[in-house]
Amino acid sequence: MIFIITNKEDIHPTPVIEHLNVRNQPVFRLNTEALLTDYEFNWWCDEKVTDFRIKNVHNGLEVYGHDIHSVWERRPTFPTELMYHNCVEIDKHNLEEAGGFLSFLLYYIGNKFSIGHHLYDRSAASKMLQLKIAQTLGMNVPATCFSNRKADIISFAQKYEYVTLKPIEVDNLWLGGENEYVFYTQKVKSSLLSEQPEEAFSQTVSYVQNYIEKTFELRITVVCDKCFGCKIDSQIMDEDKGRVDWRQGYDYGLKHEVFDLPDYIQDFCREFLSQMHLNFGCFDFIVTPESEYVFLECNPNGQWLWIEHQTGMKISEAIAEALIKGC
């Protein structure tokens, strides 16, 4: 049995499940926000064994822990749905208890072959750890500074004509209703930072890197030992439509194409994931006008389905095969 732990809104599991169905592989999908409304479950320990059972009350499918051989932890969310409501405090308590159960269950099955991991995904998301490992493995990385002191940021930035400002973890802000502000990477002239008030730095944590000129960018999706290179032609775009942050180019015809990766970049990506104890990762690279590869970051549970749609690369099939074979 392949156990997919995700949420209702995520479309990434759908093509993978289709590939698994074609191969007659039993699959159980758990949408975690509905843990208390769409599922019955119990975990037990007796004198002989520990085990658990989860049943989908809508389609009757069920999974036992001892039958699971692979896990895909694909961005589960905190339980948010209740069948019956009490006062706000009790509802909050009940959902937090369900969240605690879910978290402990994911640790419990942490020894199974997994794409995405409850323990390692979080530590692997550290930008500081990523840059340290990439540098240790001999890869070019941007000069970087994290600080809540204006003096530190100014001292760092003055070495470069331009720097980039990036979010550390929260890249969007809900302003009420349907209003949302997305924190894209910003290219800033270093000399302008000194004009900002002290509190603009002291009341947050600034994540600053030197701006590196690029010919194009790469999104590399790695599934076990398979590397899927995608060239993103960001530099033909306007500055606010994908040139600085290619995510802004989605709605403006940003061009994607299959890219033949050098062997040493593939080897780096595999070794990087090995050191992070992961079987999957989405890497972002810059390729400079001098043809140097510069590592930016690795999302341990990143998005990839749009790349499959744009390029035809068989990423979902590779994930299905990895879940079947355990890499």
C-alpha positions as CSV (number, residue, x, y, z in Angstrom):
1,M,0.0,0.0,0.0
2,I,1.2,3.5,-0.9
3,F,0.1,6.1,1.7
4,I,-0.3,9.7,0.3
5,I,-0.7,12.4,2.9
6,T,-1.8,15.7,1.4
7,N,-4.7,18.2,1.3
8,K,-7.8,18.6,-0.7
9,E,-6.5,21.6,-2.7
10,D,-3.3,20.0,-3.9
11,I,-3.5,18.7,-7.5
12,H,0.0,17.2,-7.6
13,P,-1.1,13.8,-6.3
14,T,-3.7,13.3,-9.0
15,P,-1.4,12.3,-12.0
16,V,0.8,10.2,-9.7
17,I,-2.3,8.3,-8.4
18,E,-3.3,7.8,-12.1
19,H,0.1,6.2,-12.8
20,L,-0.2,4.0,-9.7
21,N,-3.7,2.9,-10.7
22,V,-2.4,1.9,-14.2
23,R,0.2,-0.3,-12.4
24,N,-2.5,-1.8,-10.1
25,Q,-0.8,-0.3,-7.0
26,P,-3.2,0.1,-4.0
27,V,-3.2,3.8,-2.8
28,F,-4.7,5.5,0.1
29,R,-5.0,9.3,0.1
30,L,-5.4,11.2,3.4
31,N,-6.5,14.8,3.1
32,T,-5.4,16.0,6.5
33,E,-7.6,19.1,7.0
34,A,-10.6,16.6,7.0
35,L,-9.0,14.1,9.5
36,L,-11.9,14.4,11.9
37,T,-14.7,14.6,9.3
38,D,-13.8,12.3,6.4
39,Y,-12.0,9.5,8.3
40,E,-12.3,7.0,11.1
41,F,-9.0,6.0,12.7
42,N,-7.3,4.3,15.6
43,W,-3.8,3.3,16.7
44,W,-3.2,0.6,19.2
45,C,-0.5,-1.1,21.2
46,D,-1.0,-4.5,22.9
47,E,1.2,-7.2,24.2
48,K,2.2,-8.3,20.7
49,V,2.1,-5.4,18.3
50,T,1.6,-1.7,17.5
51,D,-0.5,-0.8,14.4
52,F,-3.1,1.6,13.1
53,R,-6.0,1.8,10.8
54,I,-7.6,4.7,8.9
55,K,-10.8,4.4,6.9
56,N,-12.3,6.9,4.5
57,V,-15.9,7.1,5.5
58,H,-17.0,8.3,2.0
59,N,-15.6,5.6,-0.2
60,G,-14.9,2.9,2.3
61,L,-11.2,2.6,1.5
62,E,-8.9,1.8,4.4
63,V,-5.3,1.4,5.2
64,Y,-3.5,-0.5,8.0
65,G,0.0,0.6,9.1
66,H,1.5,-2.9,8.5
67,D,0.5,-2.8,4.8
68,I,2.2,0.5,4.0
69,H,5.5,0.2,2.2
70,S,5.9,3.7,0.9
71,V,4.8,7.2,2.0
72,W,4.4,10.4,0.1
73,E,4.1,13.3,2.5
74,R,2.9,15.9,0.1
75,R,2.2,19.1,2.0
76,P,-0.3,18.0,4.7
77,T,-2.1,20.8,6.5
78,F,-3.3,21.2,10.0
79,P,-6.8,19.7,10.7
80,T,-9.4,22.4,10.3
81,E,-12.8,20.7,9.7
82,L,-15.2,19.6,12.4
83,M,-18.4,17.6,12.1
84,Y,-20.0,19.3,15.1
85,H,-19.1,22.7,16.6
86,N,-18.9,23.7,20.3
87,C,-17.6,26.9,21.7
88,V,-14.5,28.4,20.1
89,E,-12.1,27.1,22.9
90,I,-13.3,23.5,22.7
91,D,-13.2,23.5,18.9
92,K,-9.7,24.8,19.0
93,H,-8.7,22.2,21.6
94,N,-10.2,19.4,19.5
95,L,-8.4,20.5,16.3
96,E,-5.1,20.8,18.1
97,E,-5.5,17.3,19.6
98,A,-6.1,16.0,16.0
99,G,-3.0,17.9,14.8
100,G,-0.9,16.4,17.6
101,F,-2.2,12.9,16.7
102,L,-1.4,13.4,13.0
103,S,2.1,14.8,13.8
104,F,2.9,11.8,16.1
105,L,1.6,9.4,13.5
106,L,3.9,10.8,10.8
107,Y,6.9,10.4,13.1
108,Y,5.7,6.8,13.8
109,I,5.8,5.9,10.1
110,G,9.0,7.8,9.6
111,N,11.0,4.6,9.0
112,K,9.1,3.9,5.8
113,F,10.5,4.8,2.4
114,S,9.2,8.4,1.9
115,I,9.1,11.2,-0.6
116,G,8.7,14.1,1.7
117,H,9.4,13.5,5.4
118,H,7.8,15.0,8.5
119,L,11.2,15.3,10.2
120,Y,13.7,16.1,7.4
121,D,11.6,18.4,5.2
122,R,11.6,21.0,8.0
123,S,15.3,21.0,8.7
124,A,16.1,20.8,5.0
125,A,14.1,24.0,4.4
126,S,16.7,26.0,6.4
127,K,18.3,28.5,3.9
128,M,21.4,28.7,6.2
129,L,21.9,24.9,6.2
130,Q,21.3,24.7,2.5
131,L,24.0,27.3,1.7
132,K,26.4,25.7,4.1
133,I,26.0,22.2,2.5
134,A,26.1,23.6,-1.1
135,Q,29.3,25.5,-0.3
136,T,30.8,22.4,1.4
137,L,30.0,20.4,-1.8
138,G,32.0,23.0,-3.8
139,M,29.0,24.8,-5.4
140,N,28.9,28.5,-6.1
141,V,26.4,30.3,-3.8
142,P,25.5,34.0,-3.4
143,A,27.0,36.1,-0.7
144,T,24.2,36.2,2.0
145,C,23.3,38.0,5.2
146,F,20.5,37.5,7.7
147,S,20.1,40.3,10.3
148,N,17.8,42.5,12.3
149,R,20.4,45.3,12.4
150,K,20.5,48.1,9.8
151,A,24.3,48.4,10.3
152,D,24.8,44.8,9.4
153,I,22.7,45.0,6.2
154,I,24.4,48.3,5.1
155,S,27.8,46.9,5.7
156,F,27.0,43.8,3.7
157,A,25.3,45.6,0.9
158,Q,27.8,48.3,0.3
159,K,30.1,45.7,-1.3
160,Y,27.7,45.3,-4.2
161,E,25.9,47.7,-6.5
162,Y,22.6,45.7,-6.2
163,V,21.3,43.2,-3.7
164,T,18.2,41.1,-3.5
165,L,15.7,41.1,-0.6
166,K,13.9,37.8,-0.1
167,P,11.4,36.4,2.3
168,I,12.7,33.7,4.7
169,E,9.5,31.7,5.1
170,V,6.3,33.7,4.6
171,D,6.0,34.8,1.0
172,N,2.4,36.2,1.0
173,L,0.3,38.4,3.3
174,W,-3.5,38.3,3.5
175,L,-4.9,41.8,3.7
176,G,-8.5,40.8,4.2
177,G,-11.1,39.4,1.8
178,E,-9.4,38.4,-1.5
179,N,-6.6,40.9,-1.1
180,E,-3.2,39.2,-1.0
181,Y,0.3,40.7,-1.2
182,V,3.0,38.4,-2.5
183,F,6.6,39.0,-1.4
184,Y,8.6,38.4,-4.6
185,T,12.3,38.7,-4.6
186,Q,13.3,42.4,-5.0
187,K,16.3,43.8,-6.7
188,V,17.4,46.9,-4.8
189,K,20.2,49.4,-5.3
190,S,22.4,49.0,-2.3
191,S,22.9,52.8,-1.8
192,L,19.2,53.2,-1.2
193,L,19.1,51.0,1.9
194,S,20.6,53.6,4.1
195,E,17.6,55.8,3.5
196,Q,15.3,53.3,5.2
197,P,14.4,53.9,8.9
198,E,16.0,51.8,11.6
199,E,12.7,50.1,12.5
200,A,12.4,48.7,8.9
201,F,15.3,46.4,9.9
202,S,14.9,45.9,13.6
203,Q,11.3,44.8,13.6
204,T,11.9,41.9,11.2
205,V,14.7,39.7,9.9
206,S,16.2,40.8,6.6
207,Y,17.4,38.1,4.2
208,V,19.8,39.8,1.7
209,Q,22.0,38.4,-1.1
210,N,24.2,40.0,-3.7
211,Y,22.4,40.3,-7.0
212,I,24.0,38.0,-9.6
213,E,23.5,38.7,-13.3
214,K,22.1,35.7,-15.1
215,T,21.6,34.4,-18.6
216,F,18.8,32.1,-17.6
217,E,17.6,30.1,-14.6
218,L,17.1,26.5,-13.9
219,R,14.5,24.6,-11.9
220,I,15.8,21.1,-11.3
221,T,13.4,18.5,-9.9
222,V,15.1,15.5,-8.4
223,V,13.3,12.2,-7.7
224,C,15.7,9.8,-6.1
225,D,18.5,9.5,-8.8
226,K,16.5,11.1,-11.6
227,C,17.1,14.7,-12.4
228,F,14.7,16.8,-14.5
229,G,16.3,20.0,-15.7
230,C,14.0,22.9,-16.8
231,K,15.5,26.0,-18.3
232,I,13.5,29.2,-17.4
233,D,14.2,32.0,-19.8
234,S,13.6,34.8,-17.3
235,Q,15.9,37.4,-18.7
236,I,13.8,38.1,-21.8
237,M,11.0,39.3,-19.4
238,D,10.4,42.8,-18.0
239,E,11.9,43.4,-14.5
240,D,8.5,43.2,-12.8
241,K,7.2,40.3,-15.0
242,G,9.7,37.6,-14.2
243,R,13.2,39.0,-14.9
244,V,14.1,39.3,-11.2
245,D,11.8,36.6,-9.7
246,W,10.6,34.2,-12.4
247,R,7.4,33.4,-10.4
248,Q,6.1,36.8,-11.6
249,G,6.3,35.6,-15.2
250,Y,3.6,32.9,-14.9
251,D,0.9,35.1,-16.5
252,Y,3.2,36.7,-19.1
253,G,4.3,33.8,-21.2
254,L,7.4,32.9,-19.4
255,K,9.2,30.3,-21.5
256,H,10.2,26.8,-20.1
257,E,12.1,24.1,-21.9
258,V,13.9,20.8,-21.2
259,F,17.6,21.4,-20.3
260,D,20.4,18.9,-20.5
261,L,22.1,19.2,-17.2
262,P,25.9,18.7,-16.8
263,D,26.8,15.6,-14.9
264,Y,28.4,17.5,-12.1
265,I,25.2,19.4,-11.4
266,Q,23.2,16.2,-11.3
267,D,25.8,14.7,-9.0
268,F,25.7,17.7,-6.7
269,C,21.8,17.6,-6.5
270,R,21.9,13.9,-5.6
271,E,24.6,14.3,-3.0
272,F,22.8,17.4,-1.5
273,L,19.6,15.4,-1.0
274,S,21.6,12.5,0.5
275,Q,23.1,14.8,3.1
276,M,19.6,16.2,3.8
277,H,18.2,12.6,4.1
278,L,15.7,13.3,1.3
279,N,14.5,11.5,-1.8
280,F,13.0,14.5,-3.5
281,G,13.8,18.2,-4.0
282,C,13.3,21.1,-6.3
283,F,16.5,23.1,-6.9
284,D,16.8,26.7,-8.1
285,F,20.0,27.7,-10.0
286,I,21.2,30.8,-11.8
287,V,23.4,30.3,-14.9
288,T,25.6,33.5,-15.3
289,P,26.8,35.1,-18.5
290,E,30.1,33.4,-17.8
291,S,28.3,30.0,-17.8
292,E,28.8,29.5,-14.1
293,Y,26.1,27.6,-12.1
294,V,25.1,29.3,-8.9
295,F,22.9,27.4,-6.3
296,L,20.1,29.5,-4.8
297,E,18.0,27.1,-2.8
298,C,16.3,23.7,-2.7
299,N,12.6,23.4,-1.8
300,P,12.4,19.9,-0.2
301,N,8.7,19.6,-1.1
302,G,8.4,22.0,-4.0
303,Q,5.9,22.4,-6.9
304,W,6.6,20.6,-10.2
305,L,3.4,19.9,-11.9
306,W,3.4,23.1,-14.0
307,I,6.8,22.1,-15.3
308,E,5.5,18.7,-16.4
309,H,2.6,20.4,-18.2
310,Q,5.0,22.9,-19.9
311,T,7.8,20.6,-20.9
312,G,6.3,17.1,-21.0
313,M,8.9,15.7,-18.6
314,K,7.6,12.6,-16.8
315,I,8.0,13.7,-13.3
316,S,4.8,12.3,-11.9
317,E,5.6,8.9,-13.5
318,A,9.1,9.0,-11.8
319,I,7.4,9.7,-8.4
320,A,5.0,6.8,-8.9
321,E,7.9,4.5,-9.8
322,A,9.9,5.6,-6.8
323,L,6.9,4.9,-4.5
324,I,6.5,1.5,-6.0
325,K,10.2,0.5,-5.9
326,G,11.3,2.5,-2.8
327,C,13.8,4.2,-5.1
